[in-house]
Amino acid sequence: MTNAIDPWAALGDATRRSIFERIALRPRAVGELAAELPVSRPAVSQHLKVLKAAGLVTERAAGTRRIYQVDPTGVDALRGELDRFWSKALANFKQLAEHPDENPDGGNS
């Protein structure tokens, strides 16, 4: 499944990141999030819509409220990207540390 919105771009907004961090602690309703943040309920709803489209949160009905929680699949995908990046960075560092004479910029950093 392809996300309609890039998850990294979705988390690039400070308010969305703050909402995501709160939901990561425990599932929450829009009203609860809005009470904790300096933004309106409609703004929180729009941010949650983006996070949902990015595959980072899911929602479920609880009476008349919608409860939002972190989508583990989306978070696992982000972690996988970070792990690949980190593995490549470590491999490159190891290569440079073991073979400094092969530094592409000639060692003039």
Order of alpha helices (4+ residues) and beta strands (2+ residues): alpha-alpha-beta-alpha-alpha-beta-beta-alpha
